[in-house]
Amino acid sequence: MRRLSHHLETGLFVLPLLVFTALLYGMLGWTLYISLSNWSGTAPNYTFIGLKWYRLMVSLDRFWVDVRNNLTWLVVGVLPTAALAVLLAYLLEIWPNRWVEGYLRSLILYPMSMSFIVTGTIWSWFYQPDRGVLNTLLRAVGLGGLAGRYTNDPNTATLWLILIFVWQYLGFGVILIQAAMRTAELEEMLEAAALDGASRLQTLIYILLPNIRPGLLVLVSLLLISALKVFDIVYVVTFGGPGYATDVLALFMFIATFQQHLVALGAALGVVIFLTALILVIPYTLYAFQRWFG
């Protein structure tokens, strides 16, 4: 009876995981098949036609603009966010007043509690060239010559969108890095370094950074995935414009599937996004397996 009870308890926990895994990979397989079908319209068409939509996808200039923009998001969005998160987390850790530190941490984390739709709407008001907050403030202090077009400028619009991403994810990064810093072993090392006369900068570079690598790797992996699948900010603020200068793969997938009714093309774009995300997650997965089973 005890053995039977143990098996039932194991099955109770394993069954939901198996169902979730089956649904996940079942939907991935279905998406892959749809990308190889001839579904282009409101009515489903499951006729197998091979790589037709993939060939069309790579022949489009818009696709390569999206790839370039996504790469820009991955580099410019992730690296500054991770670096600022480490710096702010360290400054909060050495802050002498715990009450002020807690208040500042909550203030930094607050943007993460907002939906991306709300965030995009707020920043749209900031970026509006004529009566937006930023240009209004610049004109009010006599710096109207510095007023910019922001997201209306195709050359820099993506960078202004990435600034929104950094602002919203910075608090999440700070909390994650602070959690990685607050281990008993690391706190003992910091106390020893302080007794030995190490400076704040030396402590950060030679003690903290090498010992928070797991947390930093998790943060970078999550930021990479978030930057790759970014959709809401672009959808709300620019809808891919001007033209398709700020377009990204996820928005192109949405437009192809639900506006142009090129469902197979949208599925092909989804497969590309999934494979790219898989490649980005592999370093963290290998590190985790090496740490847990090595």
GUDREN-888197 format. One line per 10 residues: number of its first residue (from 1); their letters; for each residue x, y, z of N, C-alpha, C. Coordinates in steps of 0.001 Angstrom, whole numbers, always signed. Layout:
BEGIN
NUM> A> X/Y/Z/X/Y/Z/X/Y/Z; ...
This chain:
BEGIN
1> MRRLSHHLET> +825/-1210/+0/+0/+0/+0/+861/+1262/+0; +1956/+1201/+773/+2832/+2377/+791/+3475/+2623/-575; +3860/+1510/-1231/+4464/+1650/-2565/+3442/+2208/-3551; +2201/+1712/-3455/+1147/+2206/-4339/+877/+3686/-4084; +858/+4051/-2797/+644/+5457/-2446/+1768/+6337/-2984; +3008/+5847/-2902/+4159/+6598/-3422/+4030/+6792/-4921; +3622/+5726/-5649/+3469/+5837/-7104/+2355/+6817/-7459; +1265/+6800/-6678/+160/+7722/-6956/+586/+9162/-6728; +1351/+9409/-5654/+1835/+10761/-5393/+2772/+11227/-6498; +3662/+10317/-6942/+4573/+10667/-8037/+3802/+10996/-9308
11> GLFVLPLLVF> +2817/+10152/-9616/+2015/+10385/-10807/+1232/+11671/-10734; +775/+12035/-9519/+3/+13265/-9342/+825/+14492/-9701; +2138/+14445/-9420/+3004/+15584/-9733/+3542/+15504/-11158; +3773/+14289/-11649/+4388/+14139/-12976/+3371/+14326/-14086; +2112/+13889/-13863/+1108/+13936/-14921/+890/+15339/-15479; +706/+16385/-14645/+544/+17734/-15223/+1742/+18174/-16053; +2951/+17792/-15610/+4150/+18146/-16372/+4155/+17456/-17726; +3761/+16177/-17744/+3710/+15444/-19009/+2659/+16036/-19950; +1498/+16406/-19375/+441/+17001/-20207/+907/+18331/-20784; +1529/+19155/-19941/+2030/+20448/-20411/+3088/+20258/-21490
21> TALLYGMLGW> +4017/+19312/-21285/+5075/+19063/-22269/+4484/+18576/-23583; +3487/+17677/-23495/+2853/+17171/-24716/+2155/+18291/-25479; +1441/+19159/-24765/+770/+20285/-25419/+1775/+21239/-26049; +2855/+21543/-25298/+3859/+22482/-25795/+4481/+21982/-27092; +5009/+20762/-27055/+5701/+20263/-28237/+4721/+19842/-29327; +3493/+19505/-28922/+2474/+19245/-29929/+2148/+20495/-30722; +2007/+21645/-30024/+1735/+22900/-30709/+2922/+23353/-31560; +4140/+23088/-31056/+5320/+23425/-31854/+5355/+22612/-33140; +5049/+21326/-33021/+5009/+20476/-34204/+3922/+20908/-35173; +2772/+21284/-34631/+1678/+21746/-35478/+2049/+23044/-36187
31> TLYISLSNWS> +2702/+23967/-35481/+3147/+25220/-36101/+4134/+24947/-37226; +5055/+24012/-36991/+6022/+23656/-38034/+5310/+23102/-39265; +4309/+22241/-39054/+3581/+21684/-40198/+2814/+22771/-40946; +2159/+23683/-40202/+1419/+24773/-40850/+2349/+25615/-41704; +3604/+25819/-41231/+4560/+26620/-42004/+4941/+25942/-43313; +4694/+24640/-43417/+5004/+23882/-44639/+3765/+23629/-45481; +2634/+24217/-45066/+1379/+24029/-45788/+1090/+25246/-46667; -79/+25219/-47321/-449/+26302/-48240/-1592/+27138/-47675; -1577/+27364/-46361/-2657/+28105/-45705/-2425/+29595/-45916; -3156/+30181/-46844/-3072/+31622/-47112/-4481/+32125/-47372
41> GTAPNYTFIG> -5188/+32397/-46316/-6561/+32857/-46409/-7282/+32568/-45108; -8554/+32916/-45056/-9314/+32691/-43836/-9687/+31226/-43649; -9769/+30480/-44750/-10113/+29057/-44665/-8846/+28224/-44554; -8790/+27264/-43639/-7588/+26426/-43492/-7291/+25637/-44762; -6013/+25546/-45071/-5555/+24745/-46210/-4298/+24014/-45767; -4411/+22713/-45526/-3305/+21937/-44972/-2492/+21219/-46052; -2631/+21636/-47303/-1882/+21001/-48386/-386/+21230/-48187; +382/+20159/-48183/+1824/+20262/-47962/+2504/+20800/-49217; +3265/+21906/-49056/+3968/+22488/-50211/+5449/+22714/-49920; +5931/+22225/-48794/+7366/+22329/-48509/+7794/+23697/-48024
51> LKWYRLMVSL> +8903/+24196/-48549/+9548/+25410/-48038/+9158/+26680/-48783; +8008/+26663/-49436/+7593/+27820/-50239/+7582/+29098/-49409; +6988/+29073/-48217/+6856/+30286/-47415/+8188/+30709/-46805; +9050/+29754/-46542/+10386/+30102/-46049/+11183/+30815/-47135; +11049/+30340/-48383/+11744/+31017/-49487/+11191/+32422/-49697; +9867/+32563/-49570/+9286/+33891/-49691/+9761/+34794/-48557; +9813/+34236/-47356/+10198/+35006/-46181/+11599/+35583/-46338; +12563/+34769/-46739/+13947/+35248/-46835/+14158/+36145/-48047; +13193/+36168/-48969/+13319/+37062/-50129/+12782/+38454/-49846; +12099/+38616/-48710/+11500/+39908/-48368/+12513/+40813/-47674
61> DRFWVDVRNN> +12593/+42057/-48125/+13467/+43027/-47468/+13006/+43274/-46035; +11714/+43225/-45809/+11170/+43453/-44469/+11696/+42422/-43475; +11833/+41181/-43903/+12329/+40138/-43003/+13731/+40465/-42516; +14593/+40911/-43403/+15973/+41193/-43014/+16074/+42462/-42180; +15172/+43426/-42419/+15095/+44589/-41523/+14691/+44132/-40127; +13741/+43202/-40060/+13301/+42668/-38763/+14437/+41939/-38053; +15179/+41139/-38808/+16313/+40416/-38212/+17332/+41395/-37655; +17633/+42434/-38432/+18584/+43452/-37958/+18060/+44153/-36713; +16777/+44497/-36722/+16195/+45156/-35553/+16204/+44250/-34331; +15885/+42979/-34518/+15909/+42050/-33391/+17318/+41892/-32831
71> LTWLVVGVLP> +18317/+41856/-33704/+19698/+41789/-33234/+20067/+43049/-32461; +19577/+44196/-32921/+19819/+45445/-32199/+19194/+45385/-30814; +17972/+44870/-30730/+17315/+44703/-29433/+18126/+43776/-28536; +18652/+42695/-29094/+19387/+41716/-28295/+20663/+42308/-27712; +21341/+43148/-28486/+22619/+43705/-28033/+22395/+44969/-27211; +21730/+45948/-27799/+21578/+47252/-27156/+20584/+47184/-25999; +19633/+46281/-26061/+18663/+46175/-24988/+19149/+45377/-23801; +19887/+44303/-24048/+20251/+43373/-22980/+21489/+43826/-22213; +22550/+44174/-22912/+23808/+44496/-22236/+23696/+45705/-21301; +23126/+46844/-21729/+22984/+47962/-20780/+22072/+47615/-19599
81> TAALAVLLAY> +21011/+46853/-19845/+20106/+46484/-18757/+20829/+45645/-17716; +21595/+44643/-18175/+22329/+43787/-17247/+23404/+44576/-16498; +24138/+45441/-17203/+25199/+46221/-16558/+24618/+47187/-15529; +23552/+47893/-15884/+22929/+48821/-14935/+22324/+48078/-13749; +21777/+46889/-14001/+21200/+46099/-12906/+22267/+45717/-11890; +23442/+45293/-12368/+24534/+44933/-11459/+24984/+46158/-10668; +25158/+47295/-11357/+25625/+48508/-10689/+24624/+48987/-9639; +23341/+49044/-9999/+22325/+49517/-9064/+22138/+48551/-7897; +22194/+47237/-8185/+22066/+46250/-7112/+23200/+46400/-6105; +24401/+46643/-6597/+25555/+46813/-5703/+25431/+48098/-4887
91> LLEIWPNRWV> +24989/+49175/-5538/+24813/+50436/-4817/+23738/+50308/-3731; +22679/+49571/-4034/+21633/+49363/-3029/+22140/+48500/-1875; +23001/+47524/-2191/+23521/+46651/-1147/+24434/+47390/-172; +25172/+48376/-676/+26092/+49099/+204/+25460/+50377/+758; +24176/+50606/+430/+23498/+51796/+928/+23374/+51697/+2449; +23770/+52725/+3171/+23801/+52607/+4641/+22427/+52548/+5294; +21422/+53167/+4700/+20086/+53224/+5299/+19201/+52165/+4649; +18793/+51146/+5420/+17995/+50044/+4891/+16607/+50511/+4465; +16028/+51506/+5186/+14699/+51981/+4813/+14736/+52667/+3449; +15722/+53511/+3253/+15859/+54196/+1963/+16152/+53182/+870
101> EGYLRSLILY> +16985/+52191/+1185/+17315/+51148/+199/+16063/+50395/-238; +15190/+50046/+721/+13957/+49352/+379/+13027/+50207/-470; +12964/+51499/-149/+12116/+52412/-928/+12638/+52544/-2358; +13945/+52708/-2501/+14528/+52848/-3843/+14345/+51568/-4658; +14491/+50414/-4003/+14305/+49156/-4709/+12871/+49023/-5219; +11901/+49412/-4392/+10497/+49373/-4816/+10248/+50330/-5970; +10882/+51509/-5910/+10716/+52508/-6963/+11287/+51996/-8284; +12440/+51313/-8216/+13064/+50778/-9425/+12242/+49622/-9984; +11633/+48838/-9096/+10864/+47669/-9532/+9496/+48042/-10071; +8998/+49228/-9733/+7627/+49605/-10085/+7320/+49481/-11580
111> PMSMSFIVTG> +8199/+49930/-12494/+7851/+49804/-13928/+7545/+48369/-14361; +8154/+47386/-13694/+7918/+45998/-14074/+6493/+45565/-13775; +5828/+46252/-12844/+4457/+45884/-12493/+3442/+46394/-13506; +3865/+47244/-14417/+2964/+47811/-15415/+2930/+46925/-16645; +1783/+46864/-17295/+1687/+46117/-18545/+2429/+46881/-19640; +2867/+46144/-20664/+3611/+46789/-21743/+2715/+47718/-22553; +1411/+47445/-22578/+496/+48337/-23285/+465/+49701/-22597; +346/+49681/-21263/+336/+50943/-20505/+1673/+51658/-20655; +2763/+50903/-20530/+4094/+51493/-20676/+4262/+52137/-22042; +3869/+51425/-23097/+3998/+51980/-24442/+3173/+53238/-24630
121> TIWSWFYQPD> +1967/+53263/-24050/+1112/+54445/-24161/+1739/+55645/-23463; +2260/+55423/-22260/+2891/+56513/-21501/+4088/+57078/-22261; +4942/+56189/-22758/+6135/+56669/-23458/+5801/+57289/-24814; +4678/+56904/-25388/+4246/+57582/-26615/+3975/+59055/-26351; +3391/+59346/-25180/+3170/+60744/-24792/+4500/+61464/-24590; +5476/+60763/-24065/+6798/+61371/-23887/+7442/+61710/-25232; +7302/+60801/-26197/+8043/+60923/-27452/+7331/+61777/-28514; +6081/+62125/-28315/+5337/+62859/-29334/+6079/+64149/-29695; +6406/+64359/-30972/+7293/+65479/-31341/+6715/+66862/-31057; +5412/+67074/-31292/+4849/+68415/-31182/+4551/+68801/-29733
131> RGVLNTLLRA> +3768/+67985/-29053/+3345/+68314/-27695/+3746/+67250/-26683; +4730/+66461/-27003/+5191/+65431/-26094/+5895/+66009/-24877; +6002/+65208/-23832/+6574/+65671/-22570/+8021/+66107/-22746; +8831/+65287/-23415/+10255/+65599/-23531/+10491/+66910/-24261; +9873/+67078/-25430/+10078/+68312/-26192/+9472/+69513/-25495; +8366/+69325/-24792/+7756/+70429/-24047/+8692/+70909/-22943; +9310/+69976/-22232/+10245/+70347/-21178/+11472/+71044/-21751; +11974/+70550/-22885/+13137/+71188/-23505/+12824/+72618/-23931; +11645/+72837/-24484/+11272/+74192/-24896/+11064/+75088/-23682; +10551/+74518/-22596/+10280/+75311/-21397/+11552/+75842/-20763
141> VGLGGLAGRY> +12664/+75118/-20908/+13932/+75556/-20314/+14831/+76214/-21354; +14272/+76544/-22521/+15030/+77259/-23535/+15947/+76402/-24370; +15707/+75091/-24398/+16537/+74178/-25188/+15729/+73569/-26328; +14860/+74358/-26913/+14016/+73863/-27992/+14796/+73338/-29176; +16029/+73829/-29344/+16846/+73345/-30454/+17229/+71891/-30316; +17159/+71370/-29086/+17495/+69960/-28855/+16289/+69039/-29013; +15114/+69632/-29248/+13906/+68811/-29410/+14098/+67852/-30577; +13716/+66609/-30367/+13945/+65583/-31378/+12668/+64991/-31927; +12834/+64148/-32938/+11693/+63447/-33536/+11486/+62085/-32877; +12485/+61620/-32166/+12396/+60379/-31395/+11937/+59219/-32289
151> TNDPNTATLW> +10792/+58632/-31979/+10351/+57443/-32725/+9838/+57779/-34121; +9789/+59047/-34482/+9427/+59427/-35860/+10637/+59453/-36787; +11813/+59319/-36227/+13042/+59298/-37022/+13411/+57844/-37307; +13346/+57393/-38557/+13618/+55976/-38854/+15029/+55540/-38497; +15968/+56461/-38405/+17353/+56094/-38109/+17583/+55795/-36630; +16790/+56409/-35765/+17018/+56236/-34324/+15800/+55703/-33581; +14704/+55449/-34273/+13455/+55067/-33605/+13616/+53786/-32783; +14325/+52813/-33316/+14500/+51553/-32589/+15235/+51760/-31271; +16199/+52647/-31256/+16953/+52914/-30024/+16061/+53542/-28956; +15146/+54428/-29369/+14224/+55030/-28404/+13251/+53988/-27866
161> LILIFVWQYL> +12877/+53023/-28682/+12024/+51932/-28199/+12779/+51051/-27205; +14046/+50805/-27495/+14857/+49978/-26597/+15006/+50647/-25234; +15048/+51973/-25207/+15122/+52690/-23932/+13926/+52340/-23044; +12754/+52162/-23639/+11567/+51763/-22873/+11774/+50372/-22283; +12340/+49475/-23065/+12615/+48109/-22607/+13567/+48121/-21417; +14632/+48919/-21517/+15604/+49008/-20415/+14927/+49540/-19161; +14126/+50583/-19313/+13425/+51183/-18167/+12510/+50175/-17480; +11822/+49354/-18268/+10838/+48447/-17673/+11485/+47213/-17046; +12572/+46716/-17610/+13174/+45479/-17112/+14284/+45719/-16089; +14673/+46951/-15887/+15794/+47221/-14990/+15494/+46768/-13562
171> GFGVILIQAA> +14301/+47028/-13065/+13951/+46625/-11708/+13997/+45126/-11514; +13522/+44383/-12502/+13587/+42926/-12443/+15030/+42453/-12346; +15912/+43073/-13138/+17321/+42707/-13096/+17956/+43015/-11755; +17603/+44153/-11171/+18159/+44535/-9864/+17761/+43517/-8801; +16501/+43124/-8768/+16024/+42160/-7774/+16725/+40824/-7937; +16897/+40388/-9179/+17548/+39098/-9426/+19014/+39124/-9006; +19706/+40204/-9314/+21120/+40309/-8946/+21273/+40447/-7435; +20389/+41195/-6790/+20454/+41299/-5343/+20244/+39945/-4669; +19343/+39149/-5219/+19128/+37806/-4672/+20387/+36959/-4812; +21094/+37113/-5942/+22333/+36359/-6134/+23428/+36839/-5185
181> MRTAELEEML> +23392/+38118/-4807/+24402/+38658/-3902/+24195/+38230/-2455; +22972/+37942/-2086/+22658/+37700/-673/+22760/+36215/-323; +23968/+35683/-423/+24256/+34324/+35/+25230/+34419/+1210; +25159/+33434/+2088/+26002/+33467/+3293/+27485/+33486/+2938; +27893/+32652/+1971/+29307/+32582/+1598/+29790/+33916/+1037; +28981/+34528/+180/+29393/+35782/-442/+29452/+36904/+590; +28517/+36922/+1523/+28549/+37954/+2560/+29801/+37833/+3429; +30218/+36592/+3701/+31458/+36398/+4456/+32663/+36890/+3672; +32676/+36646/+2368/+33775/+37110/+1530/+33819/+38638/+1483; +32638/+39269/+1443/+32592/+40731/+1413/+33105/+41318/+2724
191> EAAALDGASR> +32748/+40694/+3833/+33248/+41155/+5125/+34763/+41011/+5219; +35283/+39890/+4698/+36728/+39684/+4707/+37435/+40708/+3827; +36841/+41009/+2675/+37440/+42007/+1774/+37455/+43383/+2416; +36370/+43722/+3137/+36324/+45019/+3811/+37393/+45120/+4896; +37607/+44011/+5623/+38638/+44001/+6664/+40036/+44120/+6074; +40220/+43573/+4873/+41528/+43645/+4205/+41764/+44986/+3523; +40782/+45856/+3547/+40952/+47191/+2975/+40660/+47291/+1487; +39912/+46338/+925/+39573/+46396/-502/+38616/+47556/-755; +38784/+48233/-1883/+37896/+49338/-2238/+36565/+48794/-2751; +35584/+49686/-2868/+34274/+49278/-3388/+34393/+48717/-4804
201> LQTLIYILLP> +35207/+49383/-5627/+35367/+48939/-7010/+36069/+47585/-7071; +37091/+47389/-6290/+37786/+46102/-6250/+36856/+44989/-5771; +36038/+45302/-4769/+35086/+44312/-4274/+34101/+43906/-5365; +33634/+44885/-6122/+32675/+44605/-7190/+33297/+43742/-8281; +34516/+44101/-8712/+35123/+43431/-9862/+35678/+42056/-9500; +36374/+41965/-8368/+37113/+40738/-8055/+36363/+39759/-7149; +35308/+40224/-6498/+34596/+39319/-5583/+33149/+39098/-6026; +32421/+40197/-6232/+31003/+40050/-6541/+30763/+39435/-7925; +31339/+40029/-8955/+31056/+39564/-10313/+31383/+38085/-10525; +32549/+37586/-10063/+32808/+36145/-10271/+31852/+35241/-9509
211> NIRPGLLVLV> +31257/+35729/-8410/+30433/+34875/-7568/+28935/+35017/-7816; +28552/+35908/-8715/+27131/+36012/-9058/+26899/+35577/-10510; +27819/+34806/-11058/+27671/+34367/-12444/+26387/+33592/-12705; +25967/+32684/-11815/+24698/+31984/-12086/+23511/+32941/-12204; +23408/+33880/-11265/+22316/+34845/-11338/+22422/+35737/-12560; +23637/+36127/-12908/+23846/+36981/-14076/+23496/+36237/-15360; +23830/+34944/-15416/+23516/+34144/-16594/+22006/+33978/-16750; +21315/+33754/-15630/+19854/+33658/-15682/+19258/+34972/-16169; +19733/+36089/-15632/+19219/+37402/-16028/+19433/+37649/-17513; +20640/+37406/-18003/+20940/+37657/-19414/+20087/+36754/-20304
221> SLLLISALKV> +19919/+35477/-19907/+19103/+34554/-20704/+17662/+35043/-20795; +17079/+35454/-19668/+15704/+35937/-19665/+15556/+37238/-20447; +16546/+38116/-20333/+16494/+39361/-21092/+16613/+39102/-22590; +17457/+38158/-22972/+17604/+37826/-24388/+16290/+37314/-24968; +15629/+36437/-24230/+14359/+35895/-24712/+13304/+36997/-24784; +13251/+37851/-23762/+12281/+38949/-23752/+12528/+39922/-24897; +13802/+40219/-25168/+14126/+41133/-26262/+13810/+40505/-27615; +13986/+39193/-27718/+13724/+38520/-28989/+12240/+38515/-29322; +11395/+38290/-28333/+9952/+38187/-28592/+9229/+39508/-28346; +9949/+40623/-28286/+9327/+41920/-28029/+8244/+42182/-29065
231> FDIVYVVTFG> +7110/+42643/-28595/+5976/+42889/-29480/+5169/+44106/-29020; +4784/+44103/-27736/+3851/+45098/-27217/+4344/+46528/-27404; +5606/+46761/-27041/+6144/+48123/-27108/+6125/+48641/-28545; +6580/+47809/-29475/+6612/+48222/-30880/+5193/+48410/-31411; +4290/+47515/-31035/+2903/+47569/-31505/+2227/+48865/-31068; +2418/+49251/-29811/+1723/+50414/-29258/+2365/+51726/-29710; +3686/+51794/-29684/+4365/+53079/-29897/+4490/+53414/-31377; +4902/+52473/-32211/+5172/+52788/-33622/+4451/+51890/-34618; +3960/+50744/-34180/+3385/+49726/-35076/+4348/+49408/-36227; +5636/+49378/-35893/+6649/+49033/-36876/+7159/+50191/-37691
241> GPGYATDVLA> +6546/+51361/-37580/+6926/+52492/-38405/+8094/+53289/-37829; +8513/+54348/-38532/+8024/+54801/-39840/+8310/+53771/-40946; +7329/+53517/-41784/+7431/+52424/-42748/+7463/+51122/-41989; +8567/+50391/-42125/+8794/+49245/-41234/+10196/+49329/-40624; +10605/+50569/-40312/+11941/+50812/-39766/+12118/+50206/-38385; +11043/+50132/-37595/+11147/+49571/-36243/+10466/+48205/-36142; +10121/+47623/-37254/+9425/+46332/-37252/+10318/+45248/-36660; +9699/+44266/-36006/+10415/+43127/-35432/+9698/+41852/-35865; +10344/+40715/-35651/+9812/+39451/-36144/+8436/+39133/-35555; +8249/+39384/-34257/+6963/+39064/-33632/+5835/+39907/-34213
251> LFMFIATFQQ> +6085/+41183/-34484/+5053/+42036/-35072/+4768/+41620/-36511; +5803/+41282/-37271/+5627/+40797/-38639/+4783/+39519/-38627; +5034/+38627/-37674/+4263/+37399/-37545/+2791/+37709/-37287; +2526/+38669/-36412/+1153/+39062/-36097/+457/+39624/-37338; +1130/+40524/-38047/+526/+41151/-39223/+282/+40124/-40322; +1273/+39261/-40559/+1128/+38254/-41605/-21/+37296/-41296; -170/+36920/-40033/-1169/+35920/-39667/-2565/+36501/-39591; -2734/+37625/-38894/-4076/+38098/-38563/-4573/+39262/-39421; -3693/+39935/-40137/-4131/+41027/-41003/-4050/+40646/-42481; -2943/+40017/-42862/-2793/+39591/-44250/-3321/+38174/-44477
261> HLVALGAALG> -3631/+37455/-43397/-4154/+36084/-43447/-3215/+35118/-44172; -1921/+35414/-44100/-896/+34492/-44596/-454/+33631/-43413; -1316/+32691/-43034/-1120/+31940/-41801/+157/+31113/-41870; +430/+30516/-43021/+1637/+29694/-43160/+2899/+30547/-43033; +2872/+31754/-43578/+4022/+32651/-43442/+4202/+33054/-41980; +3102/+33353/-41289/+3187/+33674/-39874/+3748/+32518/-39063; +3346/+31284/-39411/+3878/+30111/-38717/+5374/+29961/-38980; +5808/+30243/-40213/+7239/+30170/-40531/+8032/+31184/-39715; +7492/+32374/-39558/+8148/+33375/-38720/+8183/+32918/-37265; +7117/+32268/-36801/+7102/+31727/-35444/+8170/+30669/-35243
271> VVIFLTALIL> +8388/+29837/-36240/+9435/+28817/-36158/+10810/+29475/-36060; +11031/+30531/-36827/+12309/+31247/-36783/+12530/+31836/-35391; +11495/+32443/-34815/+11615/+33021/-33472/+11925/+31932/-32449; +11240/+30785/-32561/+11477/+29693/-31611/+12903/+29158/-31711; +13389/+28954/-32914/+14739/+28419/-33082/+15781/+29407/-32565; +15562/+30689/-32797/+16492/+31694/-32282/+16489/+31707/-30758; +15300/+31628/-30163/+15208/+31586/-28698/+15886/+30343/-28152; +15733/+29223/-28854/+16366/+27982/-28418/+17880/+28117/-28409; +18427/+28750/-29429/+19874/+28962/-29499/+20346/+29849/-28351; +19549/+30852/-28019/+19930/+31763/-26943/+19890/+31094/-25580
281> VIPYTLYAFQ> +19005/+30110/-25409/+18855/+29449/-24112/+19890/+28350/-23907; +20464/+27843/-24983/+21391/+26714/-24880/+22546/+26982/-23913; +23215/+28176/-23940/+24322/+28391/-22985/+23889/+28237/-21532; +22727/+28786/-21177/+22252/+28634/-19801/+21936/+27179/-19486; +21332/+26466/-20436/+20991/+25060/-20208/+22237/+24227/-19982; +23252/+24436/-20815/+24498/+23687/-20651/+25148/+23996/-19312; +25135/+25276/-18926/+25729/+25652/-17630/+24955/+25001/-16478; +23615/+24993/-16580/+22816/+24420/-15511/+23071/+22920/-15379; +23131/+22197/-16507/+23393/+20765/-16458/+24793/+20476/-15890; +25752/+21311/-16305/+27115/+21107/-15802/+27186/+21346/-14305
291> RWFG> +26441/+22335/-13823/+26465/+22662/-12403/+25712/+21612/-11568; +24589/+21129/-12094/+23765/+20206/-11332/+24239/+18771/-11402; +24761/+18368/-12570/+25109/+16954/-12771/+26593/+16728/-13019; +27380/+17839/-13066/+28795/+17686/-13349/+29603/+17235/-12140
